[in-house]
Structure formats: structure tokens, C-alpha cells
């Protein structure tokens, strides 16, 4: 009798809602279209999609708009969640290229993915385990692929994510994750201050939001810029956010050119900076 290998990782809470990950998906489609179109059979993985398959279905729909040949695999440890995904496919034919599989960090797919999206997956892990998970997942990417990992609230109004690529080999048959950017995104009409996003920092940073750490300094400066930009509120929260980001760019390396930056992206309630601006290991 063949041994069954247990999926790697822990079962998440499974909380999910329609459109919860729209901000992350929109950013991926805008900034990573090249990676999503690479090769004859590009593949994206939605790792830990939760109790409902809806966010995996939404990822499939949104990314196929920029890469019609893209296949999407939703991966979950919990068998009942995989069953829910398969039931969706039976009830909604016409989703060619969308699949649901049982698994974890080992990514039980037939080829290296061009994209791994891991949203609200590492929240329950300790910081060292989150760093290891980054390394593990990045080692499984296709050349030129990207891992997008982050956390959001239940409605997707507060979201922070990191984009990572394959880094240098470690000499033990693995690679180091290479974080490239960090993005802060918010529903601006309900935002108090930019530092409200601190509670959605990825696990590798959330305990670093203390004086003396880079991420704390960035958010403190962003709050200062937000306060200075208060007069722009008469034109709406988008105008205030754009003005605050422009001020922040005077002291931090905010990405200001498309596809990662510029007023069109900032008006969506986003700002992206290089990982080096917050890197706690630098």
C-alpha cells in the first residue's frame, strides 16, 4: 500500500469573502503580465484559498484577461475545501484551465508555476517559519516567476503584500527568496492614517513595527505626509492620498513610474516601494 505524504503546512482559518483579494489581483495583473504570459503553458497557483473557492475563481477570471492561456490551480490542505472547489467546477462548466488540488507548500502541480499567490496563509506562523516559507516557495517558481504574499482584512479594505523572486542558491540545492517590493493598499474613504495598515504587515515584518526598525520609520513618515496633505481632503480622499505619496517620495524611494507607480496607481489607494526600504535584515 502506497504511503500518502501529508501536505506541508498548517490549515488556515479559511476566512474568505468575494472580492476580498481584488486589490492584490488588480496589482498582479497590472505589474506581472509578462510573467503570466511566459512559456507555452503558464501556471498560477492560489495557495490556501480558504473555505470557499471564490477567490481562486476570481484570480482565474482576472488573470485570464491579461493571459488567456494561463492555467490556475487552487491548492488547499483541508480536503473539504478541495471538494468545494471541485463541486464549483461541476456546477459551473466553462472554467477550462482552473483546477483544485489538495496540498501545501510542496505545491503538488506538474510544473513550476509562473505565479504563486499566498494571501492570509502565513499569518499564523512564527516569523522564522515565514522566512523559511518564502525561501521554499520561491525555490519552486519557474524562471522569471513571482511569489506574491500578503495579508488583508476580511473585506479587503486594508492590504499589504510583498512580491518575491528566486534569489541566489544557498549551496544546499535550494535558493533564497529575493523580496523585491512591498505594496500598501487601502480603501481610502475608510482610512484613518497610513499606519493603520501596520496590522496587515506580512509576518516577516509585523513584529518589527517598533521604533528603530525601517518599516516603523516608513509608516511614521507616511503618517506625517498624510497630515501635511490634509488640506487636499476637500478634493476627496484620493487627492489626499496622492499628495501624501508625492510627499513621501521626497524621502523614500517610492516607485513613481508605471506599471508599479504613478498617479493612476496611487489613485487606486496603492503605493509600492522597494523591499530595501523596509528590509529588517539589511
Buried (B, 14 or more C-beta within 10 A) or exposed (E): EEEEEEBBBBEBEBEBBEEBBBBBBBBBBBBBBEBBBBBEEBBBBBBBBBBBBBBBBBBBEBBBEBBEEBBBBBBBBBEEBBBBBBEBBEEEEEBEBBBBBBBBBBBBBEEBBBBBBBBBBBBEBEBEBBBBBBBBBBBBBBEEBBBBBBBBBEEBBBBBBBBBBBBEEEEEEBBBBBBBBBBBBBBBEEBEBBBBBBEBBBBBBBEBBEEEBBBBBBBBBBBBBBEEBEEBEEEEBBBBBBBBBBBBBEEBEBBBEEBBBBEEBBBBBBBBBBBEBBBEEE
